[in-house]
Amino acid sequence: MAHEHSVYMMLADSAAQAGDEPGLRKYAPLLEELALRDQHRPYLAVAHRAWGVAHRLAGEHAEAEMRLNKALELFEWLQARWQIGRTLAELAALAQARSDPDRAQAHLTQALSYFEAMGATPDVERIRRALGTVRQPGN
């Protein structure tokens, strides 16, 4: 039987990947509460990233940046390369939402290097496609 932590982590992470703001607002706080209670850094990092996506979707860019940077810091501490790449991709989405294509491109390029080093082919392809769609000012 799956533990609550795992269930909320999967639900929050799935909602983040789907861009499901109501789902994020429902599951991110539940995951964060358990992760804080149990001092579970990996799940806390996922909760921060989920909150970051929720804030980006709501146009709350400062809050999104704060949460995504906290997630990135934790994933770096954990040396969780795939999670670092995913979080950098979310920071790129935030930069795009802020009309900052240079920063978006920088984050995507960093994410690409993590995914390439791991041989994460689907993620490499996804990030390469995203790099091709980074909007430059005036486009």
C-alpha positions as CSV (number, residue, x, y, z in Angstrom):
1,M,0.0,0.0,0.0
2,A,1.4,3.4,-0.9
3,H,2.0,5.9,1.8
4,E,0.3,9.3,1.9
5,H,3.6,10.9,1.0
6,S,4.0,8.9,-2.2
7,V,0.4,9.4,-3.2
8,Y,0.5,13.2,-2.7
9,M,3.9,13.4,-4.4
10,M,2.6,11.7,-7.5
11,L,-0.6,13.7,-7.5
12,A,1.2,17.0,-7.1
13,D,3.8,16.1,-9.6
14,S,1.3,14.9,-12.2
15,A,-0.7,18.1,-11.7
16,A,2.5,20.1,-12.3
17,Q,3.3,18.3,-15.5
18,A,-0.3,18.7,-16.7
19,G,-0.5,22.4,-15.8
20,D,-3.5,21.6,-13.6
21,E,-3.7,24.6,-11.2
22,P,-6.7,23.4,-9.2
23,G,-4.9,20.0,-8.7
24,L,-1.7,21.8,-7.7
25,R,-3.6,24.0,-5.2
26,K,-5.2,20.8,-3.7
27,Y,-2.2,18.5,-3.5
28,A,0.9,20.8,-3.1
29,P,-0.1,21.9,0.4
30,L,-0.9,18.4,1.5
31,L,2.5,17.1,0.2
32,E,4.3,20.1,1.7
33,E,2.7,19.6,5.1
34,L,3.8,15.9,5.3
35,A,7.3,16.7,3.9
36,L,7.8,19.4,6.5
37,R,6.5,17.2,9.3
38,D,8.8,14.3,8.4
39,Q,11.7,16.5,7.2
40,H,11.6,14.6,3.8
41,R,13.7,16.8,1.6
42,P,13.0,15.1,-1.8
43,Y,9.2,15.4,-1.3
44,L,9.6,19.0,0.0
45,A,11.5,19.8,-3.2
46,V,8.7,18.4,-5.3
47,A,6.2,20.4,-3.2
48,H,8.1,23.6,-3.8
49,R,8.2,22.9,-7.6
50,A,4.5,22.1,-7.6
51,W,3.8,25.4,-5.8
52,G,6.1,27.2,-8.3
53,V,4.1,25.9,-11.2
54,A,0.8,26.8,-9.5
55,H,2.1,30.4,-8.9
56,R,3.3,30.7,-12.5
57,L,0.0,29.6,-13.9
58,A,-1.7,32.2,-11.7
59,G,0.6,34.9,-12.9
60,E,2.3,35.2,-9.4
61,H,5.8,35.3,-10.8
62,A,7.7,36.4,-7.7
63,E,6.2,33.6,-5.7
64,A,6.8,31.1,-8.5
65,E,10.5,32.1,-8.7
66,M,10.9,31.8,-5.0
67,R,9.4,28.3,-4.9
68,L,11.2,27.0,-8.0
69,N,14.5,28.3,-6.6
70,K,13.9,26.5,-3.3
71,A,13.1,23.3,-5.2
72,L,16.3,23.7,-7.3
73,E,18.4,24.3,-4.2
74,L,17.1,21.1,-2.6
75,F,17.5,19.0,-5.7
76,E,21.0,20.3,-6.1
77,W,21.8,19.4,-2.5
78,L,20.3,15.9,-3.2
79,Q,22.3,15.7,-6.4
80,A,19.0,14.6,-8.1
81,R,20.1,15.4,-11.7
82,W,16.8,14.5,-13.4
83,Q,14.9,16.6,-10.9
84,I,17.3,19.5,-11.4
85,G,16.7,19.4,-15.1
86,R,12.9,19.3,-14.7
87,T,13.1,22.3,-12.3
88,L,15.3,24.2,-14.7
89,A,12.7,23.6,-17.4
90,E,10.0,25.1,-15.1
91,L,12.2,28.1,-14.5
92,A,12.4,28.4,-18.2
93,A,8.6,28.4,-18.5
94,L,8.5,31.1,-15.8
95,A,11.1,33.2,-17.8
96,Q,8.9,32.8,-20.9
97,A,5.9,33.9,-18.9
98,R,7.9,37.0,-17.9
99,S,8.9,37.7,-21.5
100,D,12.5,37.0,-20.8
101,P,13.7,34.7,-23.6
102,D,17.4,35.0,-22.8
103,R,16.8,33.6,-19.3
104,A,14.4,31.0,-20.7
105,Q,17.1,29.9,-23.2
106,A,19.8,29.8,-20.5
107,H,17.6,27.6,-18.2
108,L,16.7,25.3,-21.0
109,T,20.3,24.9,-22.1
110,Q,21.2,24.0,-18.5
111,A,18.4,21.5,-18.4
112,L,19.5,20.0,-21.7
113,S,23.0,19.4,-20.4
114,Y,21.6,17.5,-17.4
115,F,19.4,15.4,-19.5
116,E,22.1,14.7,-22.1
117,A,24.5,13.6,-19.4
118,M,22.0,11.1,-18.1
119,G,20.9,9.9,-21.5
120,A,17.4,10.9,-20.8
121,T,16.3,10.8,-24.4
122,P,12.7,11.8,-24.1
123,D,13.6,14.8,-22.0
124,V,16.5,15.8,-24.3
125,E,14.0,15.8,-27.2
126,R,11.4,17.8,-25.2
127,I,14.0,20.4,-24.2
128,R,15.3,20.7,-27.7
129,R,11.8,21.3,-29.0
130,A,11.3,23.9,-26.2
131,L,14.6,25.6,-27.2
132,G,13.2,25.9,-30.7
133,T,10.1,27.7,-29.5
134,V,11.7,30.3,-27.2
135,R,10.1,33.5,-28.2
136,Q,12.4,36.4,-28.8
137,P,11.1,39.9,-28.3
138,G,9.1,41.1,-31.3
139,N,8.3,37.5,-32.4
